[in-house]
Amino acid sequence: MKHIKTATVMFTALTLLTACGESTGDRALSGGAIGAGVGAVTGAVVGGHAGTGAIIGGAVGAAAGGLTKKKDVDLGKPVWR
């Protein structure tokens, strides 16, 4: 049950935060960074390896960010712009 809660929290966080940015590249980059952070924490919390969680979370976040459009979720300009 703990894994289901963790996966739900991770999915929700990725869904809400992956589309930060103006361009597809910005959204993929920010989604990857956010996903890697969430994945590392999740991996460590559930007793797995934080590095593996970061890799999986980063890949999922980058894919989600790259596949969204600005109109889907717009949280403004990223901090690096």
LUMMILO-906310 format. One record per residue: residue in one letter; residue number from 1; x, z, y of N, C-alpha, C in turn. Coordinates in nm, 3 decimals. Each point is the difference from the previous one (the first is absolute). Layout:
BEGIN
{type: A&seq: NUM&n.east: X&n.up: Z&n.north: Y&ca.east: X&ca.up: Z&ca.north: Y&c.east: X&c.up: Z&c.north: Y}
...
***
This chain:
BEGIN
{type: M&seq: 1&n.east: 0.083&n.up: 0.000&n.north: -0.119&ca.east: -0.083&ca.up: 0.000&ca.north: 0.119&c.east: 0.087&c.up: 0.000&c.north: 0.125}
{type: K&seq: 2&n.east: 0.113&n.up: 0.070&n.north: -0.006&ca.east: 0.090&ca.up: 0.006&ca.north: 0.114&c.east: 0.052&c.up: -0.139&c.north: 0.037}
{type: H&seq: 3&n.east: 0.025&n.up: -0.084&n.north: -0.100&ca.east: 0.050&ca.up: -0.135&ca.north: 0.025&c.east: -0.106&c.up: -0.086&c.north: 0.069}
{type: I&seq: 4&n.east: -0.125&n.up: 0.019&n.north: -0.036&ca.east: -0.108&ca.up: -0.078&ca.north: 0.061&c.east: -0.014&c.up: 0.037&c.north: 0.148}
{type: K&seq: 5&n.east: 0.007&n.up: 0.129&n.north: 0.030&ca.east: -0.008&ca.up: 0.044&ca.north: 0.141&c.east: 0.116&c.up: -0.055&c.north: 0.080}
{type: T&seq: 6&n.east: 0.120&n.up: 0.007&n.north: -0.056&ca.east: 0.118&ca.up: -0.049&ca.north: 0.069&c.east: -0.010&c.up: -0.151&c.north: 0.024}
{type: A&seq: 7&n.east: -0.042&n.up: -0.073&n.north: -0.101&ca.east: -0.014&ca.up: -0.145&ca.north: 0.014&c.east: -0.106&c.up: -0.034&c.north: 0.105}
{type: T&seq: 8&n.east: -0.107&n.up: 0.076&n.north: 0.005&ca.east: -0.105&ca.up: -0.024&ca.north: 0.099&c.east: 0.052&c.up: 0.025&c.north: 0.140}
{type: V&seq: 9&n.east: 0.072&n.up: 0.108&n.north: 0.019&ca.east: 0.058&ca.up: 0.030&ca.north: 0.132&c.east: 0.099&c.up: -0.108&c.north: 0.040}
{type: M&seq: 10&n.east: 0.084&n.up: -0.042&n.north: -0.093&ca.east: 0.098&ca.up: -0.104&ca.north: 0.029&c.east: -0.067&c.up: -0.131&c.north: 0.038}
{type: F&seq: 11&n.east: -0.100&n.up: -0.040&n.north: -0.076&ca.east: -0.071&ca.up: -0.124&ca.north: 0.028&c.east: -0.069&c.up: 0.006&c.north: 0.136}
{type: T&seq: 12&n.east: -0.062&n.up: 0.113&n.north: 0.030&ca.east: -0.068&ca.up: 0.015&ca.north: 0.129&c.east: 0.100&c.up: -0.008&c.north: 0.116}
{type: A&seq: 13&n.east: 0.113&n.up: 0.067&n.north: -0.014&ca.east: 0.101&ca.up: -0.003&ca.north: 0.105&c.east: 0.053&c.up: -0.142&c.north: 0.020}
{type: L&seq: 14&n.east: 0.025&n.up: -0.070&n.north: -0.107&ca.east: 0.049&ca.up: -0.137&ca.north: 0.011&c.east: -0.104&c.up: -0.091&c.north: 0.063}
{type: T&seq: 15&n.east: -0.123&n.up: 0.018&n.north: -0.039&ca.east: -0.107&ca.up: -0.083&ca.north: 0.055&c.east: -0.015&c.up: 0.021&c.north: 0.150}
{type: L&seq: 16&n.east: 0.009&n.up: 0.124&n.north: 0.043&ca.east: -0.019&ca.up: 0.030&ca.north: 0.141&c.east: 0.119&c.up: -0.039&c.north: 0.086}
{type: L&seq: 17&n.east: 0.120&n.up: 0.000&n.north: -0.055&ca.east: 0.119&ca.up: -0.013&ca.north: 0.083&c.east: 0.082&c.up: -0.127&c.north: -0.019}
{type: T&seq: 18&n.east: -0.032&n.up: -0.084&n.north: -0.094&ca.east: 0.088&ca.up: -0.113&ca.north: -0.028&c.east: -0.004&c.up: -0.110&c.north: 0.104}
{type: A&seq: 19&n.east: -0.103&n.up: -0.009&n.north: 0.079&ca.east: -0.012&ca.up: -0.115&ca.north: 0.089&c.east: 0.044&c.up: 0.028&c.north: 0.143}
{type: C&seq: 20&n.east: 0.101&n.up: 0.081&n.north: 0.018&ca.east: 0.051&ca.up: 0.025&ca.north: 0.135&c.east: 0.085&c.up: -0.119&c.north: 0.042}
{type: G&seq: 21&n.east: -0.037&n.up: -0.067&n.north: 0.106&ca.east: 0.083&ca.up: -0.108&ca.north: 0.051&c.east: -0.078&c.up: -0.122&c.north: 0.042}
{type: E&seq: 22&n.east: 0.069&n.up: -0.084&n.north: 0.074&ca.east: -0.060&ca.up: -0.121&ca.north: 0.056&c.east: 0.006&c.up: -0.118&c.north: -0.096}
{type: S&seq: 23&n.east: 0.111&n.up: -0.014&n.north: -0.070&ca.east: 0.019&ca.up: -0.117&ca.north: -0.087&c.east: -0.004&c.up: 0.043&c.north: -0.148}
{type: T&seq: 24&n.east: -0.004&n.up: -0.099&n.north: -0.086&ca.east: 0.002&ca.up: 0.027&ca.north: -0.144&c.east: 0.128&c.up: 0.073&c.north: -0.038}
{type: G&seq: 25&n.east: 0.112&n.up: -0.042&n.north: 0.057&ca.east: 0.128&ca.up: 0.066&ca.north: -0.028&c.east: 0.002&c.up: 0.145&c.north: 0.043}
{type: D&seq: 26&n.east: -0.056&n.up: 0.026&n.north: 0.120&ca.east: -0.008&ca.up: 0.138&ca.north: 0.047&c.east: -0.082&c.up: 0.087&c.north: -0.094}
{type: R&seq: 27&n.east: -0.115&n.up: -0.054&n.north: -0.043&ca.east: -0.086&ca.up: 0.078&ca.north: -0.089&c.east: 0.065&c.up: 0.021&c.north: -0.136}
{type: A&seq: 28&n.east: 0.071&n.up: -0.100&n.north: -0.050&ca.east: 0.069&ca.up: 0.016&ca.north: -0.128&c.east: 0.112&c.up: 0.102&c.north: 0.011}
{type: L&seq: 29&n.east: 0.073&n.up: -0.004&n.north: 0.111&ca.east: 0.111&ca.up: 0.094&ca.north: 0.020&c.east: -0.051&c.up: 0.143&c.north: 0.014}
{type: S&seq: 30&n.east: -0.100&n.up: 0.020&n.north: 0.085&ca.east: -0.051&ca.up: 0.136&ca.north: 0.017&c.east: -0.071&c.up: 0.048&c.north: -0.125}
{type: G&seq: 31&n.east: -0.072&n.up: -0.089&n.north: -0.067&ca.east: -0.066&ca.up: 0.038&ca.north: -0.125&c.east: 0.100&c.up: 0.040&c.north: -0.106}
{type: G&seq: 32&n.east: 0.112&n.up: -0.074&n.north: -0.008&ca.east: 0.104&ca.up: 0.033&ca.north: -0.096&c.east: 0.064&c.up: 0.135&c.north: 0.028}
{type: A&seq: 33&n.east: 0.026&n.up: 0.027&n.north: 0.129&ca.east: 0.062&ca.up: 0.128&ca.north: 0.038&c.east: -0.094&c.up: 0.117&c.north: -0.028}
{type: I&seq: 34&n.east: -0.125&n.up: -0.016&n.north: 0.038&ca.east: -0.098&ca.up: 0.107&ca.north: -0.023&c.east: -0.022&c.up: 0.019&c.north: -0.150}
{type: G&seq: 35&n.east: -0.011&n.up: -0.111&n.north: -0.072&ca.east: -0.020&ca.up: 0.008&ca.north: -0.144&c.east: 0.116&c.up: 0.065&c.north: -0.071}
{type: A&seq: 36&n.east: 0.122&n.up: -0.029&n.north: 0.044&ca.east: 0.118&ca.up: 0.062&ca.north: -0.061&c.east: 0.000&c.up: 0.151&c.north: 0.022}
{type: G&seq: 37&n.east: -0.036&n.up: 0.040&n.north: 0.120&ca.east: -0.007&ca.up: 0.144&ca.north: 0.029&c.east: -0.105&c.up: 0.071&c.north: -0.083}
{type: V&seq: 38&n.east: -0.119&n.up: -0.060&n.north: -0.002&ca.east: -0.109&ca.up: 0.060&ca.north: -0.078&c.east: 0.035&c.up: -0.001&c.north: -0.149}
{type: G&seq: 39&n.east: 0.059&n.up: -0.109&n.north: -0.046&ca.east: 0.037&ca.up: -0.010&ca.north: -0.142&c.east: 0.107&c.up: 0.101&c.north: -0.040}
{type: A&seq: 40&n.east: 0.097&n.up: 0.023&n.north: 0.088&ca.east: 0.105&ca.up: 0.098&ca.north: -0.030&c.east: -0.057&c.up: 0.140&c.north: -0.010}
{type: V&seq: 41&n.east: -0.085&n.up: 0.034&n.north: 0.094&ca.east: -0.063&ca.up: 0.133&ca.north: -0.004&c.east: -0.088&c.up: 0.014&c.north: -0.123}
{type: T&seq: 42&n.east: -0.080&n.up: -0.103&n.north: -0.026&ca.east: -0.088&ca.up: 0.004&ca.north: -0.117&c.east: 0.079&c.up: 0.011&c.north: -0.129}
{type: G&seq: 43&n.east: 0.106&n.up: -0.078&n.north: -0.011&ca.east: 0.084&ca.up: 0.005&ca.north: -0.120&c.east: 0.058&c.up: 0.138&c.north: -0.022}
{type: A&seq: 44&n.east: 0.045&n.up: 0.063&n.north: 0.107&ca.east: 0.058&ca.up: 0.134&ca.north: -0.011&c.east: -0.106&c.up: 0.105&c.north: -0.034}
{type: V&seq: 45&n.east: -0.118&n.up: -0.013&n.north: 0.058&ca.east: -0.106&ca.up: 0.099&ca.north: -0.021&c.east: -0.054&c.up: -0.004&c.north: -0.143}
{type: V&seq: 46&n.east: -0.017&n.up: -0.118&n.north: -0.055&ca.east: -0.058&ca.up: -0.011&ca.north: -0.134&c.east: 0.104&c.up: 0.020&c.north: -0.110}
{type: G&seq: 47&n.east: 0.122&n.up: 0.029&n.north: 0.038&ca.east: 0.102&ca.up: 0.029&ca.north: -0.100&c.east: 0.079&c.up: -0.121&c.north: -0.044}
{type: G&seq: 48&n.east: -0.021&n.up: -0.112&n.north: 0.065&ca.east: 0.076&ca.up: -0.120&ca.north: -0.031&c.east: 0.127&c.up: -0.006&c.north: 0.082}
{type: H&seq: 49&n.east: 0.052&n.up: -0.117&n.north: 0.015&ca.east: 0.122&ca.up: -0.021&ca.north: 0.077&c.east: -0.038&c.up: -0.053&c.north: 0.137}
{type: A&seq: 50&n.east: 0.050&n.up: 0.063&n.north: 0.105&ca.east: -0.034&ca.up: -0.040&ca.north: 0.137&c.east: 0.044&c.up: -0.142&c.north: 0.029}
{type: G&seq: 51&n.east: 0.113&n.up: -0.042&n.north: -0.055&ca.east: 0.050&ca.up: -0.136&ca.north: 0.022&c.east: -0.092&c.up: -0.105&c.north: -0.059}
{type: T&seq: 52&n.east: -0.048&n.up: 0.025&n.north: -0.118&ca.east: -0.095&ca.up: -0.092&ca.north: -0.064&c.east: -0.129&c.up: -0.007&c.north: 0.080}
{type: G&seq: 53&n.east: -0.048&n.up: 0.115&n.north: 0.045&ca.east: -0.121&ca.up: 0.002&ca.north: 0.083&c.east: 0.019&c.up: -0.077&c.north: 0.129}
{type: A&seq: 54&n.east: 0.119&n.up: 0.012&n.north: 0.060&ca.east: 0.029&ca.up: -0.071&ca.north: 0.125&c.east: 0.002&c.up: -0.151&c.north: -0.022}
{type: I&seq: 55&n.east: 0.057&n.up: -0.044&n.north: -0.109&ca.east: 0.005&ca.up: -0.143&ca.north: -0.030&c.east: -0.141&c.up: -0.055&c.north: -0.022}
{type: I&seq: 56&n.east: -0.077&n.up: 0.068&n.north: -0.082&ca.east: -0.137&ca.up: -0.046&ca.north: -0.027&c.east: -0.086&c.up: 0.006&c.north: 0.126}
{type: G&seq: 57&n.east: 0.006&n.up: 0.112&n.north: 0.071&ca.east: -0.078&ca.up: 0.015&ca.north: 0.123&c.east: 0.040&c.up: -0.101&c.north: 0.106}
{type: G&seq: 58&n.east: 0.130&n.up: -0.026&n.north: 0.013&ca.east: 0.047&ca.up: -0.099&ca.north: 0.097&c.east: -0.049&c.up: -0.139&c.north: -0.032}
{type: A&seq: 59&n.east: 0.003&n.up: -0.035&n.north: -0.128&ca.east: -0.048&ca.up: -0.133&ca.north: -0.041&c.east: -0.150&c.up: -0.015&c.north: 0.024}
{type: V&seq: 60&n.east: -0.076&n.up: 0.102&n.north: -0.037&ca.east: -0.145&ca.up: -0.004&ca.north: 0.020&c.east: -0.033&c.up: -0.002&c.north: 0.149}
{type: G&seq: 61&n.east: 0.068&n.up: 0.082&n.north: 0.078&ca.east: -0.025&ca.up: 0.005&ca.north: 0.144&c.east: 0.035&c.up: -0.130&c.north: 0.070}
{type: A&seq: 62&n.east: 0.114&n.up: -0.059&n.north: -0.038&ca.east: 0.040&ca.up: -0.129&ca.north: 0.060&c.east: -0.099&c.up: -0.110&c.north: -0.036}
{type: A&seq: 63&n.east: -0.044&n.up: -0.001&n.north: -0.124&ca.east: -0.098&ca.up: -0.101&ca.north: -0.042&c.east: -0.132&c.up: 0.020&c.north: 0.074}
{type: A&seq: 64&n.east: -0.045&n.up: 0.124&n.north: 0.009&ca.east: -0.126&ca.up: 0.027&ca.north: 0.069&c.east: 0.011&c.up: -0.035&c.north: 0.148}
{type: G&seq: 65&n.east: 0.111&n.up: 0.037&n.north: 0.062&ca.east: 0.020&ca.up: -0.032&ca.north: 0.141&c.east: 0.011&c.up: -0.149&c.north: 0.025}
{type: G&seq: 66&n.east: 0.068&n.up: -0.070&n.north: -0.089&ca.east: 0.016&ca.up: -0.145&ca.north: 0.015&c.east: -0.128&c.up: -0.077&c.north: -0.026}
{type: L&seq: 67&n.east: -0.089&n.up: 0.056&n.north: -0.079&ca.east: -0.123&ca.up: -0.070&ca.north: -0.033&c.east: -0.116&c.up: 0.029&c.north: 0.094}
{type: T&seq: 68&n.east: 0.019&n.up: 0.095&n.north: 0.092&ca.east: -0.107&ca.up: 0.031&ca.north: 0.094&c.east: 0.016&c.up: -0.085&c.north: 0.126}
{type: K&seq: 69&n.east: -0.108&n.up: -0.014&n.north: 0.071&ca.east: 0.001&ca.up: -0.071&ca.north: 0.127&c.east: -0.012&c.up: 0.102&c.north: 0.111}
{type: K&seq: 70&n.east: 0.043&n.up: -0.039&n.north: 0.120&ca.east: -0.004&ca.up: 0.092&ca.north: 0.113&c.east: -0.141&c.up: 0.053&c.north: 0.024}
{type: K&seq: 71&n.east: -0.099&n.up: -0.083&n.north: -0.019&ca.east: -0.137&ca.up: 0.043&ca.north: 0.025&c.east: -0.052&c.up: 0.097&c.north: -0.106}
{type: D&seq: 72&n.east: 0.063&n.up: 0.004&n.north: -0.118&ca.east: -0.043&ca.up: 0.091&ca.north: -0.106&c.east: 0.023&c.up: 0.146&c.north: 0.040}
{type: V&seq: 73&n.east: 0.121&n.up: 0.031&n.north: 0.039&ca.east: 0.037&ca.up: 0.134&ca.north: 0.044&c.east: 0.102&c.up: -0.018&c.north: 0.112}
{type: D&seq: 74&n.east: -0.033&n.up: 0.045&n.north: 0.119&ca.east: 0.091&ca.up: -0.016&ca.north: 0.113&c.east: 0.030&c.up: 0.137&c.north: 0.061}
{type: L&seq: 75&n.east: 0.120&n.up: 0.050&n.north: -0.027&ca.east: 0.041&ca.up: 0.129&ca.north: 0.053&c.east: 0.095&c.up: -0.016&c.north: 0.118}
{type: G&seq: 76&n.east: 0.008&n.up: -0.120&n.north: 0.054&ca.east: 0.084&ca.up: -0.023&ca.north: 0.117&c.east: 0.137&c.up: -0.053&c.north: -0.035}
{type: K&seq: 77&n.east: 0.083&n.up: -0.008&n.north: 0.104&ca.east: 0.136&ca.up: -0.052&ca.north: -0.018&c.east: 0.086&c.up: 0.101&c.north: -0.077}
{type: P&seq: 78&n.east: 0.089&n.up: -0.050&n.north: -0.086&ca.east: 0.089&ca.up: 0.091&ca.north: -0.070&c.east: 0.105&c.up: 0.056&c.north: 0.096}
{type: V&seq: 79&n.east: 0.063&n.up: 0.109&n.north: -0.037&ca.east: 0.093&ca.up: 0.068&ca.north: 0.088&c.east: 0.124&c.up: -0.084&c.north: 0.028}
{type: W&seq: 80&n.east: 0.035&n.up: -0.095&n.north: -0.086&ca.east: 0.121&ca.up: -0.079&ca.north: 0.020&c.east: -0.024&c.up: -0.120&c.north: 0.092}
{type: R&seq: 81&n.east: -0.119&n.up: -0.019&n.north: 0.051&ca.east: -0.028&ca.up: -0.114&ca.north: 0.091&c.east: -0.011&c.up: 0.048&c.north: 0.141}
***
